[in-house]
Structure formats: structure tokens, C-alpha cells
Amino acid sequence: MSIANVLALFALCIPLVLSVTAAAVRICSKLEKISAVLENMVSRSECVALRNSCRMKEPYYRKKAAASRSPASAARRKSSMPRV
């Protein structure tokens, strides 16, 4: 194999190796982000516990939601909306 053939082979292989390496780096970066998100996710039992603790506060939210459906609050919302 002559030196010219070896140089031509390197000229073809180097861009290919660089692009594959760049793709591998991007994939690893995305996998790291995904694993970080999965670490921060709550488990199913933690989620159930959070829901149960929120249910204790639920009557307050119901009262607030019911109040927001009153005619007076609807009129306030309508008057506060900008006209187009």
C-alpha cells in the first residue's frame, strides 16, 4: 500500500470517526439528563402519600373554586379582561 493510498484512507475515515464520536457524545449527554430526571421522579408510593396529604386541604380549594364560579367573580373577570 502506498503512502498516497494510506493518506486517502485516513482522509475518508477521519470525518466518519469524528461524526460517530460526536453522535456518541450527544447520546451520552441525553442519557445523563434522562437518568437525572429519573432520579428526581417520585415513586408511586410517594405520589400516593402526596395525594393523600393534598386531600386534607381539598375543602379549601373546593370553596375557592366554588367562589370563583359566582356571578360577582365572573363579572370581575369579565371587566378585567382587555377588549380586543
BALOBA-1460 file (C-alpha; in Angstrom, 3 decimals):
// residues 84
<rec num="1" residu="m" x="0.000" y="0.000" z="0.000"/>
<rec num="2" residu="s" x="1.467" y="3.312" z="-0.997"/>
<rec num="3" residu="i" x="1.542" y="6.403" z="1.207"/>
<rec num="4" residu="a" x="-0.972" y="8.096" z="-1.085"/>
<rec num="5" residu="n" x="-3.467" y="5.268" z="-0.515"/>
<rec num="6" residu="v" x="-2.947" y="5.417" z="3.251"/>
<rec num="7" residu="l" x="-3.498" y="9.191" z="3.258"/>
<rec num="8" residu="a" x="-6.632" y="8.806" z="1.145"/>
<rec num="9" residu="l" x="-7.931" y="6.163" z="3.547"/>
<rec num="10" residu="f" x="-7.295" y="8.469" z="6.517"/>
<rec num="11" residu="a" x="-8.969" y="11.341" z="4.696"/>
<rec num="12" residu="l" x="-12.078" y="9.199" z="4.321"/>
<rec num="13" residu="c" x="-12.041" y="7.690" z="7.801"/>
<rec num="14" residu="i" x="-11.313" y="10.752" z="9.937"/>
<rec num="15" residu="p" x="-14.622" y="12.598" z="9.202"/>
<rec num="16" residu="l" x="-16.516" y="9.368" z="9.767"/>
<rec num="17" residu="v" x="-14.817" y="8.748" z="13.117"/>
<rec num="18" residu="l" x="-15.396" y="12.351" z="14.192"/>
<rec num="19" residu="s" x="-19.091" y="12.266" z="13.335"/>
<rec num="20" residu="v" x="-19.602" y="8.941" z="15.120"/>
<rec num="21" residu="t" x="-17.745" y="10.280" z="18.156"/>
<rec num="22" residu="a" x="-19.845" y="13.450" z="18.187"/>
<rec num="23" residu="a" x="-23.036" y="11.405" z="17.950"/>
<rec num="24" residu="a" x="-21.888" y="9.200" z="20.821"/>
<rec num="25" residu="v" x="-21.170" y="12.268" z="22.964"/>
<rec num="26" residu="r" x="-24.639" y="13.695" z="22.242"/>
<rec num="27" residu="i" x="-26.296" y="10.378" z="23.092"/>
<rec num="28" residu="c" x="-24.359" y="10.101" z="26.357"/>
<rec num="29" residu="s" x="-25.325" y="13.653" z="27.277"/>
<rec num="30" residu="k" x="-29.000" y="12.916" z="26.689"/>
<rec num="31" residu="l" x="-28.768" y="9.686" z="28.686"/>
<rec num="32" residu="e" x="-27.233" y="11.600" z="31.598"/>
<rec num="33" residu="k" x="-30.108" y="14.083" z="31.504"/>
<rec num="34" residu="i" x="-32.664" y="11.272" z="31.406"/>
<rec num="35" residu="s" x="-31.054" y="9.498" z="34.351"/>
<rec num="36" residu="a" x="-31.037" y="12.762" z="36.340"/>
<rec num="37" residu="v" x="-34.760" y="13.223" z="35.644"/>
<rec num="38" residu="l" x="-35.493" y="9.643" z="36.643"/>
<rec num="39" residu="e" x="-33.595" y="10.123" z="39.902"/>
<rec num="40" residu="n" x="-35.760" y="13.131" z="40.734"/>
<rec num="41" residu="m" x="-39.054" y="11.390" z="39.981"/>
<rec num="42" residu="v" x="-41.110" y="10.344" z="42.953"/>
<rec num="43" residu="s" x="-42.028" y="6.733" z="43.396"/>
<rec num="44" residu="r" x="-45.610" y="5.555" z="43.169"/>
<rec num="45" residu="s" x="-45.939" y="5.201" z="46.952"/>
<rec num="46" residu="e" x="-44.574" y="8.718" z="47.472"/>
<rec num="47" residu="c" x="-47.075" y="10.004" z="44.933"/>
<rec num="48" residu="v" x="-49.966" y="8.326" z="46.776"/>
<rec num="49" residu="a" x="-48.764" y="9.848" z="50.054"/>
<rec num="50" residu="l" x="-48.600" y="13.301" z="48.451"/>
<rec num="51" residu="r" x="-52.115" y="12.937" z="47.061"/>
<rec num="52" residu="n" x="-53.443" y="11.907" z="50.454"/>
<rec num="53" residu="s" x="-51.813" y="14.890" z="52.131"/>
<rec num="54" residu="c" x="-53.316" y="17.192" z="49.492"/>
<rec num="55" residu="r" x="-56.777" y="15.766" z="50.068"/>
<rec num="56" residu="m" x="-56.704" y="17.158" z="53.596"/>
<rec num="57" residu="k" x="-56.510" y="20.654" z="52.079"/>
<rec num="58" residu="e" x="-59.107" y="19.901" z="49.396"/>
<rec num="59" residu="p" x="-62.148" y="21.578" z="51.056"/>
<rec num="60" residu="y" x="-60.327" y="24.923" z="50.933"/>
<rec num="61" residu="y" x="-59.683" y="24.501" z="47.230"/>
<rec num="62" residu="r" x="-63.290" y="23.500" z="46.634"/>
<rec num="63" residu="k" x="-64.536" y="26.608" z="48.433"/>
<rec num="64" residu="k" x="-62.175" y="28.766" z="46.422"/>
<rec num="65" residu="a" x="-63.239" y="27.117" z="43.151"/>
<rec num="66" residu="a" x="-66.916" y="27.477" z="44.035"/>
<rec num="67" residu="a" x="-66.393" y="31.143" z="44.864"/>
<rec num="68" residu="s" x="-64.728" y="31.735" z="41.536"/>
<rec num="69" residu="r" x="-67.881" y="30.481" z="39.798"/>
<rec num="70" residu="s" x="-70.096" y="33.055" z="41.492"/>
<rec num="71" residu="p" x="-71.771" y="35.727" z="39.330"/>
<rec num="72" residu="a" x="-69.861" y="38.514" z="41.101"/>
<rec num="73" residu="s" x="-66.480" y="36.986" z="40.402"/>
<rec num="74" residu="a" x="-67.497" y="36.270" z="36.808"/>
<rec num="75" residu="a" x="-68.370" y="39.963" z="36.402"/>
<rec num="76" residu="r" x="-65.000" y="40.977" z="37.878"/>
<rec num="77" residu="r" x="-63.178" y="38.656" z="35.497"/>
<rec num="78" residu="k" x="-65.149" y="39.982" z="32.542"/>
<rec num="79" residu="s" x="-64.453" y="43.603" z="33.437"/>
<rec num="80" residu="s" x="-60.743" y="42.922" z="33.951"/>
<rec num="81" residu="m" x="-60.344" y="41.304" z="30.508"/>
<rec num="82" residu="p" x="-58.964" y="43.694" z="27.899"/>
<rec num="83" residu="r" x="-61.180" y="44.295" z="24.916"/>
<rec num="84" residu="v" x="-59.760" y="43.463" z="21.521"/>
